C-alpha cells in the first residue's frame, strides 16, 4: 500500500503539472487533526483508530476518484483517477481486512504490511 501511494503521488504530480494545477504543500486542517490524534495513540488503540480511519478515507477517496473518472473535465486528471481506481479498491479491501483483524484482537502487522 505504501508503494502504491508513493507511485500514485508521483503520477498525480505529473498530471497536475501538465494541467497547470498547483498541489497543496502541506496537510489540510482535517488531515492534520487526524495525524495529531493518531500520534497520541499507541498499541491496540492506535491500531483500531488507524484501521477505522483507513476504511473511512479509502471509501471517500474511491467514491471521489470514481466520480472524477466518469465526469472529469481535465483529461490528464480524469485519466489519473481512472487508472488509480483499481488500486483504491484493493486498498479499501485491505483496510477492511486490517480493521477486522484489529477488531478481533489478532495482530494487525500482517494486514498493514501488505
SERODO-350993 format. One line per 5 residues: number of its first residue (from 1); their letters; for each residue x, y, z of N, C-alpha, C. Coordinates in steps of 0.001 Angstrom, whole numbers. Atoms other than C-alpha are relative to their C-alpha. Layout:
NUM = a = X:Y:Z:X:Y:Z:X:Y:Z; ... .
***
This chain:
1 = xxxxx = 829:-1183:0:0:0:0:880:1256:0; -905:-1150:-58:2851:2381:815:606:260:-1381; -571:-166:1341:4471:1747:-2577:-1035:565:-967; 1065:-497:873:1141:2293:-4354:-257:1486:232; 245:-1412:-303:620:5600:-2556:1141:876:-514 .
6 = xxxxx = -1142:-749:516:4124:6761:-3440:-48:133:-1506; 104:-38:1457:3654:5831:-7092:-1147:901:-450; 1144:-841:342:221:7474:-7198:343:1477:205; -405:-1374:-268:1692:10624:-5667:866:529:-1143; -857:-407:1119:4345:10751:-8391:-824:243:-1265 .
11 = xxxxx = 845:-142:1192:1740:10248:-11122:-913:1217:108; 850:-1176:-196:-553:12883:-9625:792:1282:-240; -838:-1185:215:2300:15392:-9587:215:257:-1488; -191:-150:1450:2944:14732:-13287:-1270:507:-672; 1274:-407:600:-741:15035:-14203:-337:1438:368 .
16 = xxxxx = 300:-1364:-443:-1171:18192:-12130:894:1016:-710; -933:-914:665:1926:19779:-13621:-402:218:-1456; 364:-146:1405:825:19073:-17189:-1338:707:-176; 1291:-699:52:-2610:20519:-16358:58:1354:715; -203:-1279:-693:-1141:23573:-14567:-848:125:1266 .
21 = xxxxx = 729:25:-1264:-2723:22608:-11242:1021:10:1127; -896:-115:-1163:-965:23650:-8024:-500:-948:1091; 349:922:-1086:-970:20860:-5417:379:623:1342; -342:-529:-1322:-1010:21690:-1708:1354:-535:463; -1319:387:-491:2349:21576:29:-32:-543:1414 .
26 = xxxxx = 111:517:-1359:1074:20641:3482:-1389:-582:212; 1274:615:-332:-1746:18741:5136:-1074:1052:209; 1091:-911:-322:-5148:20357:5281:-360:-168:1479; 337:-28:-1418:-6724:21054:8678:-537:-1348:479; 602:1288:-386:-8726:17807:8753:1057:-1101:86 .
31 = xxxxx = -1034:1034:-3:-5772:15598:7847:1031:240:1099; -928:-304:-1094:-3507:17400:10309:-610:-404:1340; 675:397:-1243:-6089:16816:13060:30:-1516:165; -77:1462:-54:-6184:13105:12188:1411:-431:382; -1398:313:-317:-2385:12957:12267:285:268:1480 .
36 = xxxxx = -236:-369:-1398:-2285:14741:15620:-678:-980:952; 749:938:-849:-4949:12449:17095:683:-1362:23; -635:1321:70:-3264:9256:15891:1381:-1:656; -1349:-42:-560:190:10405:17014:6:-97:1520; 101:92:-1460:-1043:10437:20619:-390:-1398:475 .
41 = xxxxx = 432:1353:-345:-2173:6801:20499:1128:-993:-183; -937:1096:234:-252:3541:20706:-708:-1318:261; 535:1336:-225:-836:-183:20794:-1341:-226:-690; 1294:374:567:-4334:-1526:20218:-866:1216:-295; 794:-1209:241:-5908:1934:20499:406:644:-1330 .
46 = xxxxx = -467:-535:1279:-3718:3169:17630:-474:-884:-1148; 373:926:1070:-4370:48:15543:-1464:171:-393; 1434:-113:281:-8148:383:15855:-354:1347:-626; 286:-1329:549:-8235:4136:15218:560:133:-1412; -625:-73:1319:-5835:3851:12284:-794:-807:-1019 .
51 = xxxxx = 760:853:909:-7760:973:10707:-1338:643:-348; 1278:-659:238:-11040:2820:11111:161:1188:-941; -261:-1141:878:-9586:5957:9513:340:-446:-1420; -368:483:1332:-8130:3937:6632:-1231:-475:-779; 1226:430:680:-11508:2357:5848:-793:1222:-442 .
56 = xxxxx = 783:-1200:302:-13283:5705:6027:645:802:-1135; -693:-791:1021:-10650:7542:3959:-19:-671:-1367; -7:683:1292:-10450:4871:1274:-1399:-70:-614; 1369:-71:537:-14253:4795:931:-225:1340:-686; 182:-1351:548:-14318:8552:395:859:183:-1244 .
61 = xxxxx = -898:-158:1146:-11291:8519:-1910:-495:-781:-1210; 481:815:1113:-12689:5693:-4013:-1198:658:-675; 1179:-662:581:-16023:7485:-4484:399:1243:-794; -434:-1212:691:-14268:10727:-5423:757:-319:-1286; -755:371:1197:-11910:9027:-7872:-923:-586:-1063 .
66 = xxxxx = 965:540:961:-14784:7107:-9492:-785:1140:-653; 730:-1165:521:-16692:10388:-9867:859:762:-1004; -903:-711:905:-13676:12096:-11432:250:-806:-1274; -233:857:1168:-13034:9128:-13738:-1186:36:-964; 1206:-51:843:-16620:9333:-15006:-261:1385:-575 .
71 = xxxxx = 498:-1327:364:-17176:13078:-15125:1057:1091:-43; -1045:-1016:-37:-13818:14829:-15010:80:815:-1275; -113:-924:1140:-13253:17820:-17275:1413:30:-574; -1393:-21:438:-9453:17704:-17429:429:-1429:-334; -303:1360:476:-8295:14706:-19472:1136:-660:789 .
76 = xxxxx = -1121:565:-764:-4988:14242:-17578:-456:-487:1376; 465:338:-1347:-6682:14235:-14174:-1034:-1124:-67; 993:1056:198:-9561:12097:-15424:691:-1346:-226; -763:1228:250:-7072:9507:-16723:703:-484:1263; -644:366:-1255:-5137:9593:-13457:-1005:-660:940 .
81 = xxxxx = 1032:548:-888:-8331:8989:-11488:-418:-1392:-466; 429:1284:561:-9399:6174:-13794:1040:-1094:229; -1086:965:-195:-6009:4456:-13540:217:-345:1474; -226:189:-1434:-5995:4799:-9738:-1126:-775:675; 1165:667:-607:-9474:3332:-9047:295:-1456:393 .
86 = xxxxx = -237:1392:-419:-8340:-346:-9089:868:-124:1255; -843:42:-1196:-5603:326:-6518:-790:420:1231; 828:-431:-1132:-8067:2186:-4298:-977:-1090:426; 888:1114:-343:-10474:-743:-4487:757:-1056:799; -842:959:-725:-7661:-3053:-3385:346:523:1386 .
91 = xxxxx = -357:-586:-1294:-6621:-673:-607:-1185:0:957; 1192:39:-853:-10190:-453:689:-212:-1412:537; 122:1392:-444:-10339:-4239:820:1041:-308:1079; -1058:234:-978:-7011:-4331:2671:-304:723:1315; 334:-759:-1210:-8151:-1634:5103:-1120:-694:773 .
96 = xxxxx = 1081:735:-672:-11334:-3587:5827:528:-1257:686; -616:1190:-612:-9274:-6725:6464:794:383:1243; -766:-465:-1143:-6985:-4757:8763:-942:348:1149; 944:-372:-1042:-9968:-3360:10649:-611:-1234:653; 544:1249:-538:-11449:-6826:11033:1038:-685:886 .
101 = xxxxx = -1075:631:-758:-8095:-8116:12254:204:668:1356; -224:-682:-1274:-7611:-5442:14907:-1233:-36:885; 1236:88:-788:-11257:-5647:15965:-161:-1359:648; 123:1350:-550:-10985:-9381:16520:1133:-319:970; -1090:176:-956:-7825:-8926:18585:1218:-696:-551 .
106 = xxxxx = -1190:612:585:-5406:-10568:16150:946:1095:-437; -1026:-974:349:-2228:-8852:15089:-346:727:-1290; 226:-799:1214:-2586:-6026:12590:1246:40:-875; -1238:-100:777:1007:-6411:11431:-121:-674:-1361; 83:670:1289:157:-8920:8715:-897:755:-955 .
111 = xxxx = 903:-736:876:-2716:-6818:7374:597:1334:-449; -508:-1316:350:-904:-3495:7452:1302:-28:-767; -1279:46:700:2361:-4687:5942:-116:-501:-1424; 170:487:1386:870:-5935:2686:206:1089:-991 .
***
